[in-house]
Amino acid sequence: MKAYKASYNSICNNTIFTPGFTYEMKDKPIICSQGFHACENPDDVFKYYCYNKDFVLFEVEILRKHVENKDKICTNKLKIVREIPREEYNDIFKKYKFDEYSNRIYFEDSYGYWTKYKFDEYGNLIYKENSNGNWTKYKYDKFGNQIYLEYSKGYWTKSKFDKFGNQIYLENSDGYWKKYRFDKFGNKIYLENSDGYWKKYKFDEYGNLIYKENSNGNWIKYKFDEYGNLIYKENSNGNWSKSKFDKFGNQIYKEKSDGNWSKYKFDKFGNQIYLEKSDGNWTKYEFDEYGNLIYFENSKGSKAETKYLVY
């Protein structure tokens, strides 16, 4: 039985499919759960797969008794006859049409609803229209950034980008706008909108956020150690937290402005073996050489021991 199988990058359910090969499994085929799936009508594959650059379509032969629903076949043995080149798609599909660059330019569903698409020479979608009379227009700058979007109902948005591709301005037909500024490393350092709200950001030389402030008067400060671990955080409400890390990056101490603290210990493999809190509670853990938790005990008297089989 001839059918059509879709996939992304020739992979489906952890199987890599290759033309000319036969694939078989012992399990009973179950629709949408177990087995190899395909569609007798090629148009039906788009009910399960989106058309994109990774889309691959195979012609297959169903070799063993199968189960099926209205539009899908499931079998435990099939042969991949060939990969169908995109140049043949207009001959294969009845309710879909493709341009010379393999962009899908027409789609129609089982209810007669259709959508049309237009693309520029760079593959950017520039127009979309459907059978309800709704349409959308798109414009792009020379770098492929979308700078204009307009809907048939009159709503539109405009955008501007810097030479690095960062969006620096956004405006819509409601009169709302946003402005952005970036540092030389591409970090966003300023945001302002038409409501008068703004945010400021500061980064250290390693790209870590060290300060954040907004127009409401709220701010947060951050400090990092030489390895990039967050060791201090403070906000405009007076709340703060401190942390310490060992040379392996494990957090060994944490303290908060409310007086609560936690201490941690780790074994040489990075397993947490001890936790103690400022309220007096503690927990101990033990692990075997494979990293399995084998013992647990806490200050409330709870204990547990686990054994693992070693193969």
LINSULLIN-V476936 format. One record per helix or strand. SS is the DSSP state (h for helix, s for strand). FROM is the first residue (numbers start at 1). TO is the last residue. If there is no record, write none. Layout:
{{SS FROM TO} {SS FROM TO}}
This chain:
{{s 2 8} {s 11 12} {s 15 16} {s 22 24} {s 30 30} {s 34 34} {s 36 39} {h 42 47} {s 55 62} {s 67 68} {s 73 75} {s 77 83} {h 86 92} {s 96 98} {s 104 108} {s 114 119} {s 125 130} {s 135 140} {s 146 151} {s 156 161} {s 167 172} {s 177 182} {s 188 193} {s 198 203} {s 209 214} {s 219 224} {s 230 235} {s 240 245} {s 251 256} {s 261 266} {s 272 277} {s 282 287} {s 293 298} {s 303 305}}
